[in-house]
Amino acid sequence: MSRRVAITGVGAVTPLGVGADALIDRWCAGDVGIVDGVAACAGFDPADHLSVKERRRADRFTQLALVAAREAITDAGWDPGLPCAGERVGCIIGTGVGGIGTIEDQHDVLRDRGPGSLSPLAVPLMMANAASGVVAMRHGLKGECYGTVSACAAGAHAIGAGLRLVRHGVVDACLVGGAEAAITPLAGASFVGMGATSASGVSRPFDRRRDGFVLGEGAGALALEPEGPARRRGARILGWLDGYAATADAHHLTAPEPAGDGSARAIAAAIADAGWMPAEIDYVNAHGTSTPLNDRSETIALKRALGDAAAAAPVSSAKSAIGHLLGAAGAVEAVATVLAFERGVIPPTLGYEEPDPELDLDYVPRVPRRLARNGRAPRAISNSFGFGGHNAVICIEGAGR
Amino acid sequence: MASTTLTPEAVEARVGAALIEFGADPGAISPAATWEELDIDSLDLVELAQMIEDDYGVELRESDIEQLETVADAVAAVIERAG
């Protein structure tokens, strides 16, 4: 069985606010959700969205996932009433590091008060699969359910896993996404310690002055359904998830393969999975972390995978507006791509002012563009690459207008 | 440890405050209320036992907790063992 997979709902909590609209509209307006070198979801108060019990029983990454998932499920018209039996609905949510805030808090308890004082909630809050399990519990999603863990590619891996489940008829609907809340003392200092984060505190992907990523937090979620049932129930189709592929660099613990071998293979395979030609790519939603190494190797990979078509494809990075959401990044960026096409825009790379002579693609500096109409629905790829050498690429086609 | 007032009313108030912190509906808390009625599960009861040990110096084992069914049972267990 192979079915086309529709995206019927989206949700996001990001440093630009609660809600997917805030993400795309504020990004395109040039707003940046970075304060003092960190991209926190400052506008997110769990008490506004979750009951006492829900808050107590969820680490912040799961709280973010719950709110993004609820938005996607509501947006899709899955509440009240899932589009099919709960047993036929999957839930796949990725994360980079899971409940690290809980781990740090409980380690303090262990050190200060001893093992007998550790919370019985420590394990269920810290476990990296908590977001998928708790979202499934909240909405009665009883099909295949787990978390993907692949650092900054986890959100895209979750989307790809969900695509395959729906495409091949394993489930008849799937909630997919990613969540991260790692702006904590240990995680923050660890990223600084390894030299990954920006000393300037500015996220400016592809710019000559880029000096590392800005640590962010948040969650993104998408509701996936097969085309036939989605049309029959009259669902509003926001876009199509038409392709996915993932590869490994098998090269280095953190550095991307300099010639972009693994990422280029993922891009090419994803496009092939979608049945597209490189010249049909209207937008590249880049991983674009603002690290010296990623933005160079990603540029090389795009040229390898797209060939001559790379020069004509607009490339931009959401991380210029929201920093790097790690395991949530791929999901949040997929949501932004869907909504960009829905609005008929190509979102910009904010802060891009000084070109790097080695990086010569069209990075859509600072201001959004109208999406050119070319007689067919627009097509985008969204790249996600993670420490460990993980590469995951998804292909999104707009619903057409 | 064991410094809190040990009247049934005081212990009941302390237990009630903990249950509210766990997310129980304040209006539903009464001596006769069961854990099921209050949506209090085994994870909450482990936390309740930790609170009781911290505040009253009373150690409730898992087997003790399993015997408790209502708010009144928990209050009585504290009074009995601390007495």
Interface residues (C-beta under 8 A of the other chain):
Chain A: S51 V52 K53 E54 R56 R57 G116 S117 S119 P120 L121 P124
Chain B: I20 E21 F22 G23 D39 L43 V46 E47 Q50 E53 D54
